[in-house]
Amino acid sequence: MQRYVLGASLGSGAFGSVRTVHLASDGRKFALKTLKKRAASMECALELREVRALKVLRHPHVIALHEIIFADGQLHFVLQHMEMSLLGLVDKRGAERRGSTLPPLSEGDISTIFRQVFQALAFIHESGWVHRDVKPENILLRQDHVLVAEDGDHNLDKAYYCALGDFGMARRLPSLTENPPTRKRARVADSKGPSSDSKRPLTDYVATRWYRAPELLLHSRDYGPAADVWAAAVVMAEAFRREALFPGENEDETMRQIFEARGSPSSTRWPEGVRLAERAGTGDLPRLTAPHIGVFVPTAGAEAQQVLDRVLQLDPEKRPSAAEVLRLPFFAMAPAAQAPATTAQRRTSSGPSPAKGVLTDRWLHRKSTGRSGVTRPAVDVTGT
């Protein structure tokens, strides 16, 4: 911890707290996540879902884990630093009745942000994982000069760079790797493999209620990537509306709001939903017909409404995968943007070895890919 200078708090919650830190040697900025729950050893950190996920899910739009620090019984994660969450951005540009004087996000900005979100989800799902907690707080942003490819030319432009964060609820579903492009769900009975996590029964109590897919609200334990795709679309609608799409105060109210917007399940539209509702004892389902999606997102253009209409299907089997969503016309307008290489990314591993009680990015990567039997920490890839 001596290598870092503590900065401003970025927030706190049930898990612990997050604050900005600067590397003492060169001032580079990171986010330090300190877990509230104390740990017995560094080995405990390696069993956490978030660490197991971030060890293997390395992608430009997945938050990067640089180091794990174990000190005085506490675990600290040194993570890629981002400026804001989508929640903070949307709140600043909140609906007029909340008194905001800032303009809403442009359709181009929303296209750029959610192209990156769906790129992250496509990679996560094809890698055999589900995030299970996609919400505005976990979509992290930095407005930066990004590399934009247009007609073969590369230019620096100002745009939002996005990374999906908080993998504390992430779950590996090994059966998804058997045929990633076509598997949209994974049954618990299908899950096989070395991960003990995959052998435990799935819980339906995942994802924040406003972004929970219908199958989760009806307590299905047979779900998978389609629940993440639903959540991302609900968040996208919120970015247009500048307020939540399904802000129910409880599960029943949220489910009713979904049915009012998307129609009721029936034996022809979603027979599994009818069965789940009967099992949950919800009584007779209302017979509601879905209005046009534009009623709920009137500020979204036709192509954005097409994304929401295609994804927000009650039946998870009818939702497109994240990779399929990216092929819809709305995302063709988004520039192919990525953050330019930082000083940290350009450096070689020429710095000093990390202190005892520190696991670095390179060590985590070598352990996750099985390329090294080394058990001691290796030199940090950033050269610190």
Order of alpha helices (4+ residues) and beta strands (2+ residues): beta-beta-beta-alpha-alpha-beta-beta-beta-alpha-alpha-beta-beta-beta-beta-alpha-alpha-alpha-alpha-alpha-alpha-beta-alpha-beta-alpha
